Structures are given as C-alpha cells and as structure tokens.
Amino acid sequence: MIPSVILIGFFVMVLAGAVKGMVGMGMPTVAIGLLTLILPPPQAVALLIIPAAFTNVWQYATGPGARSTARRFASMMTGLTVGTFIGGFGIGGLDSPFTLPAMGIVVCCYGLLGLASVHVHLPEGWEGPLAPVVGLATGVINGMTSMAMLPAVVFFKALGLGRDDMVQALGLNFMVASFAMMPILMWPGSSGAPLLDPWIIGASIAALLPAGLGLNLGRRLRIMASPELFSRIFFGFLTLLGLYMAARGILKLTA
C-alpha cells in the first residue's frame, strides 16, 4: 500500500471516528464512502471491518441494558444475519459490479432522510412482526454494501426509543452486521483469494488507532459544537457523497 493511500486512509479513519463520537453512528458510512474514492469497494470494506466491529461492541456493551436490548431485538438480529449471508453469498456481494452504485444509493438515501428529519410512528403491536423483516432487508443491503443503516435506523426511530436505548440498539445492529460480514470477507472472491488476508487484517488492526483518536475528538467536539448544525452538515455531505458514488458506479457499468 503506497504512502499516499496510507496517509489518506489515516485521515479518513480519524474523520469517521470523529463523526461516530459526535452523533453515535456514521463511521462505516463515512469511511467506506471516502475510501472507495481511492480503493475498490471490497478492500475499503475489509480495511474497516475490525475498527467497525470494535467500536460497535464498545457502543453496545457499555450501555445499561445490553441484555434486554439483545432479547428485544433477537428476531431482528437473526433476520439481519440471514439477510447478510443472502446479500453477500447469494446475490454477488462486494464483488458485484453493482456494489459501488448500490453503496452510493444507500448513502444518498440515508443523507436525504437525515436532512428531511422524517418522523415515522409504528403502531402498537407491529414491532414483533416487522422486526425480522426489517432485519432481513437490512441484512441483504449489508451483505451487498457492508452498510447496515437502512431500513434499520428508520425502524428504531419509529419505535420512539429514548436516546440511550437508540444508541444501544444501533450498537447492537452494527455489531451483528460487522460480525456477519466477516465470513463473507474470508470467503474467496472473484480473485480466488479471501479479502481478509494477513496484510489487510494487519492494516485493519492499525486503523484502530486513528479511529480511536477520532472517536475521542468527536466526543470533545460534541460538547462544544451545535448538534443540530453538525447533523445538517453531516447529512448534506453524505447526500452529495452518495450521489457522486452512485454516478461513478453507473458510469463504470455503462463504460
């Protein structure tokens, strides 16, 4: 890996960690979105897998209701795991030529939803039947793009979870999504070799340092900055980044 790529990767991980420190999510979205500007999507995902898993385990495990959250969303997490395997192994996963435009569409939709501040309320009694369906849909998207935000984030918001419960549910969702991706990354791809080779694993472990620095920076900035202003800038940036990724992917498909 050439020095310029390492340097860019370092600053991307600091930025992604800072975003997570400020808003409690967005690390994979920012990191993968920016890394795909200099790396193929499969390599970008593989480099992020260990920092993403580590930070999400921490986010989930440090909350007060880890066990109750796991019990409440067990069927959703089962659907998420199954869907990830379907998306990763059955539909083509990260090796598909549609991966980059799909990533762009997901990132753009996520940004637009954030800008629109959509508020959805789920009627009482719907959580149980919808949870595995939402998990399955989120998993299929995760298996193809390594992005597990939609429709999971909308579902959690529709449940009216409190701030702490929301952060912990997101941590559980992203943690399960990260671990479900690992068998896909260890499976031989189109090149005949697994993405998680010793070199990539080492680079992914090394990425823990800048991600941790960014996480700490983000927490400090959260105290000083306006959360509302930052959120609008963040989601606006994601919308533009997603549009660019989708356009670049579509141009590659038609070239």
Secondary structure, 3 states (H helix, E strand, C coil): CCHHHHHHHHHHHHHHHHHHHHHCCCHHHHHHHHHCCCCCHHHHHHHHHHHHHHHHHHHHHCCCCHHHHHHHCHHHHHHHHHHHHHHHHHCCHHHCCCHHHHHHHHHHHHHHHHHHCCCCCCCCCCHHHHHHHHHHHHHHHHHHHCCCCCCHHHHHHHCCCCHHHHHHHHHHHHHHHHHHHHHHHHCECCCCCECCCHHHHHHHHHCHHHHHHHHHHHHHHHHHCCHHHHHHHHHHHHHHHHHHHHHHHHHHHHC
